[in-house]
């Protein structure tokens, strides 16, 4: 029976393969052999197709078996509650272990044999991503970046850097919707220009008032919005931008060794975030065309959006979880550019100590200078 | 030597003319000729018998002062010229000389010498075109004018004597200043001018050249200023003019300094004093301070506080009240300085400002560093995803609608720092 999942195995020694961002190739964990993505893709094309069909069949069987029920399972509870909708089970083709994972999981690793496992069915048909940006940076790069993130933060508690441990580092291909479109709008402003002069014992300020109007359009390409409800939106926005020059046509061969999810936030639900960003950008662009005034106050703004294409892409993200003083800290690193974000805890003691270290000598020097 | 020759000649001429023409009684104080015989004082005699002769010899220029009781109404200048020629004034072949001629009226019953209007003139005689064509006449006129106003020549005889002494002193100083640039020999001609105790005892403190006060008002202010000035050894002067630009170039502060220096105001060796100059044309005022004592009592802050004390009266056109306030306040400030407690700005404001600014800067720096610890935020713009070509403007206009105007009354105060090494200070503004 065809497996619903695919293990990418080394053609030389059947060891598990994983994608290495630095080289852009798939490497064998055992013998170290490297293979081009296209080569592995071609080798496993039939298996992937079979895996997709197997998944569809499995889903149909699940529906039918619920109705026929040969065994007396009346005493057993099939009610998984709300979790049931979000869970799916697969069989590891390497060791036969049953994998239960999230309904949106598209790539994972077997917890028993460690084999990287891909669920191609998650990316079949209309669900197939258009693009992928492969991982360029490794787990070690992520740990280094995290340590660098700690540095030069004078308010970071000392025990955070010494007692803080990375609990989990996950390389995840995060699904994104990328929107093309055009924002078209107009804005009206009240602008002023002033000049001041003295006449006798009076200071006179003359202010000229202007009615300013601007209208224009701005085209956007591939505005990203993360399509995974599991990923915090703020972290995903903060690690932008990705270098779209390295966008590749999607292939599951990039996934081994990393986690991947399919989208669980629809285009319609993501659209509003993209709309907001596009409207704000057009508003700012129009405002910056108003030059040569002392003040410029927006009075009215009207923006409409023309919807273009939507692309579906997987973007590389390293997620790092740490724990300190009973608090969880989440960091995200752009797996392509290396930009790492994450809020750090603050030591108020260090804050006030630095405040005093600056305020006391500066106040003393200023006071002495004023007294001279 | 020349002075004695000319005095003797004059005496002989007068003696000869006595036979035919009754000669008016007169007294000579050296080079000062006084037909009233009432204007003698220690200062006048010193000037006439010591200072003017020395100057005359050194400059080869007869410096003569004639106080006449018989003169031609409306033509004092003609009388001056006639006297110059008739009595052969002037030294050398060119008859170089400069005279100050005053036409006065002597009221024997009231024992009062009066001079009204412009019954005085400065005359530069002789044939030396370099002298007659120079600015000497104008310089001397400007120097003596403040002391020849009717106010000082209409009442108290002591005041009139003082005014004459100061006028002659100013005349000598102006001649020295005008001519000394042409000959280095003259640079040391300071001996004899009224300084020290002579100047102190001959002082006028309130110069009402704009004629704002009645005699009684001026007298009261003068006595008040004199009492306080003598008490603290620091002159308290007030000069009220119609337009300060008539007395010098530059700002009101420059003219105040010029008047102070050129009229040798101030008491003691350091010429301690404070001078308030009021110019009525544009309502300008300037406070000028000279000397260590005055500078200690009237620093920048003290001058500002002093101005606040009397400017309100001037704002209401209460001139006598304002000058009175100025003199009273100056006395109080000098009194405090004498006790070692001069008027000074409370340091608490500066300390509070220094601490506040230090804390504010420290807070801003710390908040900037704190902000760096929060690196996660929702994206609000899509500037990185704008397609090539950027913004396409389809319509734009800027329409002028109207102009608004706001007016604010400002105090045009300014403070100037020290000029030269003399530790002198000034403040000026509008009233």
HADDOCK unambig.tbl for C-alpha pairs under 7 A between the chains (distance, minus, plus):
assign (segid A and resid 201 and name CA) (segid B and resid 409 and name CA) 5.82 0.50 0.50
assign (segid A and resid 201 and name CA) (segid B and resid 410 and name CA) 5.64 0.50 0.50
assign (segid A and resid 201 and name CA) (segid B and resid 411 and name CA) 6.68 0.50 0.50
assign (segid A and resid 201 and name CA) (segid B and resid 412 and name CA) 6.60 0.50 0.50
assign (segid A and resid 202 and name CA) (segid B and resid 407 and name CA) 6.31 0.50 0.50
assign (segid A and resid 202 and name CA) (segid B and resid 408 and name CA) 5.42 0.50 0.50
assign (segid A and resid 202 and name CA) (segid B and resid 409 and name CA) 4.41 0.50 0.50
assign (segid A and resid 202 and name CA) (segid B and resid 410 and name CA) 5.70 0.50 0.50
assign (segid A and resid 203 and name CA) (segid B and resid 407 and name CA) 5.65 0.50 0.50
assign (segid A and resid 203 and name CA) (segid B and resid 408 and name CA) 5.04 0.50 0.50
assign (segid A and resid 203 and name CA) (segid B and resid 409 and name CA) 6.14 0.50 0.50
assign (segid A and resid 203 and name CA) (segid B and resid 410 and name CA) 6.53 0.50 0.50
assign (segid A and resid 204 and name CA) (segid B and resid 405 and name CA) 6.89 0.50 0.50
assign (segid A and resid 204 and name CA) (segid B and resid 406 and name CA) 5.75 0.50 0.50
assign (segid A and resid 204 and name CA) (segid B and resid 407 and name CA) 4.54 0.50 0.50
assign (segid A and resid 204 and name CA) (segid B and resid 408 and name CA) 6.44 0.50 0.50
assign (segid A and resid 205 and name CA) (segid B and resid 405 and name CA) 5.58 0.50 0.50
assign (segid A and resid 205 and name CA) (segid B and resid 406 and name CA) 5.20 0.50 0.50
assign (segid A and resid 205 and name CA) (segid B and resid 407 and name CA) 6.42 0.50 0.50
assign (segid A and resid 206 and name CA) (segid B and resid 403 and name CA) 6.76 0.50 0.50
assign (segid A and resid 206 and name CA) (segid B and resid 404 and name CA) 5.86 0.50 0.50
assign (segid A and resid 206 and name CA) (segid B and resid 405 and name CA) 4.55 0.50 0.50
assign (segid A and resid 206 and name CA) (segid B and resid 406 and name CA) 6.68 0.50 0.50
assign (segid A and resid 207 and name CA) (segid B and resid 403 and name CA) 5.43 0.50 0.50
assign (segid A and resid 207 and name CA) (segid B and resid 404 and name CA) 5.18 0.50 0.50
assign (segid A and resid 207 and name CA) (segid B and resid 405 and name CA) 6.21 0.50 0.50
assign (segid A and resid 208 and name CA) (segid B and resid 402 and name CA) 6.05 0.50 0.50
assign (segid A and resid 208 and name CA) (segid B and resid 403 and name CA) 4.39 0.50 0.50
assign (segid A and resid 208 and name CA) (segid B and resid 404 and name CA) 6.58 0.50 0.50
assign (segid A and resid 209 and name CA) (segid B and resid 400 and name CA) 6.03 0.50 0.50
assign (segid A and resid 209 and name CA) (segid B and resid 401 and name CA) 5.63 0.50 0.50
assign (segid A and resid 209 and name CA) (segid B and resid 402 and name CA) 5.45 0.50 0.50
assign (segid A and resid 209 and name CA) (segid B and resid 403 and name CA) 5.95 0.50 0.50
assign (segid A and resid 210 and name CA) (segid B and resid 398 and name CA) 6.32 0.50 0.50
assign (segid A and resid 210 and name CA) (segid B and resid 399 and name CA) 5.27 0.50 0.50
assign (segid A and resid 210 and name CA) (segid B and resid 400 and name CA) 4.39 0.50 0.50
assign (segid A and resid 210 and name CA) (segid B and resid 401 and name CA) 5.40 0.50 0.50
assign (segid A and resid 211 and name CA) (segid B and resid 398 and name CA) 5.81 0.50 0.50
assign (segid A and resid 211 and name CA) (segid B and resid 399 and name CA) 4.99 0.50 0.50
assign (segid A and resid 211 and name CA) (segid B and resid 400 and name CA) 6.35 0.50 0.50
assign (segid A and resid 211 and name CA) (segid B and resid 401 and name CA) 6.63 0.50 0.50
assign (segid A and resid 212 and name CA) (segid B and resid 397 and name CA) 5.85 0.50 0.50
assign (segid A and resid 212 and name CA) (segid B and resid 398 and name CA) 4.46 0.50 0.50
assign (segid A and resid 212 and name CA) (segid B and resid 399 and name CA) 6.24 0.50 0.50
assign (segid A and resid 213 and name CA) (segid B and resid 396 and name CA) 5.35 0.50 0.50
assign (segid A and resid 213 and name CA) (segid B and resid 397 and name CA) 5.37 0.50 0.50
assign (segid A and resid 213 and name CA) (segid B and resid 398 and name CA) 6.52 0.50 0.50
assign (segid A and resid 214 and name CA) (segid B and resid 395 and name CA) 5.84 0.50 0.50
assign (segid A and resid 214 and name CA) (segid B and resid 396 and name CA) 4.47 0.50 0.50
assign (segid A and resid 214 and name CA) (segid B and resid 397 and name CA) 6.84 0.50 0.50
assign (segid A and resid 215 and name CA) (segid B and resid 393 and name CA) 5.81 0.50 0.50
assign (segid A and resid 215 and name CA) (segid B and resid 394 and name CA) 5.54 0.50 0.50
assign (segid A and resid 215 and name CA) (segid B and resid 395 and name CA) 5.00 0.50 0.50
assign (segid A and resid 215 and name CA) (segid B and resid 396 and name CA) 6.26 0.50 0.50
assign (segid A and resid 216 and name CA) (segid B and resid 391 and name CA) 6.70 0.50 0.50
assign (segid A and resid 216 and name CA) (segid B and resid 392 and name CA) 5.27 0.50 0.50
assign (segid A and resid 216 and name CA) (segid B and resid 393 and name CA) 4.10 0.50 0.50
assign (segid A and resid 216 and name CA) (segid B and resid 394 and name CA) 4.86 0.50 0.50
assign (segid A and resid 216 and name CA) (segid B and resid 395 and name CA) 6.74 0.50 0.50
assign (segid A and resid 217 and name CA) (segid B and resid 391 and name CA) 5.90 0.50 0.50
assign (segid A and resid 217 and name CA) (segid B and resid 392 and name CA) 5.31 0.50 0.50
assign (segid A and resid 217 and name CA) (segid B and resid 393 and name CA) 6.65 0.50 0.50
assign (segid A and resid 218 and name CA) (segid B and resid 386 and name CA) 6.94 0.50 0.50
assign (segid A and resid 218 and name CA) (segid B and resid 390 and name CA) 6.24 0.50 0.50
assign (segid A and resid 218 and name CA) (segid B and resid 391 and name CA) 4.99 0.50 0.50
assign (segid A and resid 218 and name CA) (segid B and resid 392 and name CA) 6.45 0.50 0.50
assign (segid A and resid 219 and name CA) (segid B and resid 386 and name CA) 5.85 0.50 0.50
assign (segid A and resid 219 and name CA) (segid B and resid 387 and name CA) 5.29 0.50 0.50
assign (segid A and resid 220 and name CA) (segid B and resid 385 and name CA) 5.48 0.50 0.50
assign (segid A and resid 220 and name CA) (segid B and resid 386 and name CA) 4.50 0.50 0.50
assign (segid A and resid 220 and name CA) (segid B and resid 387 and name CA) 5.07 0.50 0.50
assign (segid A and resid 221 and name CA) (segid B and resid 385 and name CA) 5.48 0.50 0.50
assign (segid A and resid 221 and name CA) (segid B and resid 386 and name CA) 6.33 0.50 0.50
assign (segid A and resid 221 and name CA) (segid B and resid 387 and name CA) 5.81 0.50 0.50
assign (segid A and resid 222 and name CA) (segid B and resid 385 and name CA) 6.59 0.50 0.50
assign (segid A and resid 223 and name CA) (segid B and resid 382 and name CA) 6.74 0.50 0.50
assign (segid A and resid 223 and name CA) (segid B and resid 385 and name CA) 5.93 0.50 0.50
assign (segid A and resid 233 and name CA) (segid B and resid 378 and name CA) 6.82 0.50 0.50
assign (segid A and resid 234 and name CA) (segid B and resid 376 and name CA) 5.85 0.50 0.50
assign (segid A and resid 234 and name CA) (segid B and resid 377 and name CA) 5.00 0.50 0.50
assign (segid A and resid 234 and name CA) (segid B and resid 378 and name CA) 4.44 0.50 0.50
assign (segid A and resid 235 and name CA) (segid B and resid 376 and name CA) 5.71 0.50 0.50
assign (segid A and resid 237 and name CA) (segid B and resid 378 and name CA) 5.81 0.50 0.50
assign (segid A and resid 237 and name CA) (segid B and resid 379 and name CA) 5.27 0.50 0.50
assign (segid A and resid 238 and name CA) (segid B and resid 376 and name CA) 5.60 0.50 0.50
assign (segid A and resid 238 and name CA) (segid B and resid 377 and name CA) 5.93 0.50 0.50
assign (segid A and resid 238 and name CA) (segid B and resid 378 and name CA) 6.84 0.50 0.50
assign (segid A and resid 238 and name CA) (segid B and resid 379 and name CA) 6.82 0.50 0.50
assign (segid A and resid 276 and name CA) (segid B and resid 380 and name CA) 6.91 0.50 0.50
assign (segid A and resid 277 and name CA) (segid B and resid 380 and name CA) 4.93 0.50 0.50
assign (segid A and resid 277 and name CA) (segid B and resid 381 and name CA) 4.27 0.50 0.50
assign (segid A and resid 277 and name CA) (segid B and resid 382 and name CA) 5.31 0.50 0.50
assign (segid A and resid 278 and name CA) (segid B and resid 381 and name CA) 6.41 0.50 0.50
assign (segid A and resid 278 and name CA) (segid B and resid 382 and name CA) 5.76 0.50 0.50
assign (segid A and resid 280 and name CA) (segid B and resid 380 and name CA) 6.81 0.50 0.50
assign (segid A and resid 280 and name CA) (segid B and resid 381 and name CA) 5.73 0.50 0.50
assign (segid A and resid 281 and name CA) (segid B and resid 381 and name CA) 5.20 0.50 0.50
assign (segid A and resid 281 and name CA) (segid B and resid 382 and name CA) 5.88 0.50 0.50
assign (segid A and resid 281 and name CA) (segid B and resid 383 and name CA) 6.01 0.50 0.50
assign (segid A and resid 285 and name CA) (segid B and resid 391 and name CA) 6.93 0.50 0.50
assign (segid A and resid 341 and name CA) (segid B and resid 375 and name CA) 5.43 0.50 0.50
assign (segid A and resid 341 and name CA) (segid B and resid 376 and name CA) 6.03 0.50 0.50
assign (segid A and resid 342 and name CA) (segid B and resid 374 and name CA) 6.97 0.50 0.50
assign (segid A and resid 342 and name CA) (segid B and resid 375 and name CA) 5.76 0.50 0.50
assign (segid A and resid 342 and name CA) (segid B and resid 376 and name CA) 5.79 0.50 0.50
assign (segid A and resid 343 and name CA) (segid B and resid 373 and name CA) 5.94 0.50 0.50
assign (segid A and resid 343 and name CA) (segid B and resid 374 and name CA) 4.75 0.50 0.50
assign (segid A and resid 343 and name CA) (segid B and resid 375 and name CA) 5.87 0.50 0.50
assign (segid A and resid 343 and name CA) (segid B and resid 376 and name CA) 6.35 0.50 0.50
assign (segid A and resid 344 and name CA) (segid B and resid 373 and name CA) 5.54 0.50 0.50
assign (segid A and resid 344 and name CA) (segid B and resid 374 and name CA) 6.67 0.50 0.50
assign (segid A and resid 351 and name CA) (segid B and resid 366 and name CA) 6.81 0.50 0.50
assign (segid A and resid 355 and name CA) (segid B and resid 362 and name CA) 5.38 0.50 0.50
assign (segid A and resid 355 and name CA) (segid B and resid 363 and name CA) 6.32 0.50 0.50
assign (segid A and resid 355 and name CA) (segid B and resid 366 and name CA) 6.39 0.50 0.50
assign (segid A and resid 358 and name CA) (segid B and resid 362 and name CA) 5.35 0.50 0.50
assign (segid A and resid 359 and name CA) (segid B and resid 358 and name CA) 4.90 0.50 0.50
assign (segid A and resid 359 and name CA) (segid B and resid 359 and name CA) 4.85 0.50 0.50
assign (segid A and resid 359 and name CA) (segid B and resid 362 and name CA) 5.16 0.50 0.50
assign (segid A and resid 362 and name CA) (segid B and resid 358 and name CA) 5.09 0.50 0.50
assign (segid A and resid 363 and name CA) (segid B and resid 354 and name CA) 5.24 0.50 0.50
assign (segid A and resid 363 and name CA) (segid B and resid 355 and name CA) 4.53 0.50 0.50
assign (segid A and resid 363 and name CA) (segid B and resid 357 and name CA) 6.85 0.50 0.50
assign (segid A and resid 363 and name CA) (segid B and resid 358 and name CA) 4.25 0.50 0.50
assign (segid A and resid 363 and name CA) (segid B and resid 359 and name CA) 6.97 0.50 0.50
assign (segid A and resid 366 and name CA) (segid B and resid 354 and name CA) 5.04 0.50 0.50
assign (segid A and resid 367 and name CA) (segid B and resid 350 and name CA) 6.49 0.50 0.50
assign (segid A and resid 367 and name CA) (segid B and resid 351 and name CA) 5.40 0.50 0.50
assign (segid A and resid 367 and name CA) (segid B and resid 354 and name CA) 4.46 0.50 0.50
assign (segid A and resid 367 and name CA) (segid B and resid 355 and name CA) 6.87 0.50 0.50
assign (segid A and resid 370 and name CA) (segid B and resid 350 and name CA) 6.23 0.50 0.50
assign (segid A and resid 371 and name CA) (segid B and resid 350 and name CA) 6.85 0.50 0.50
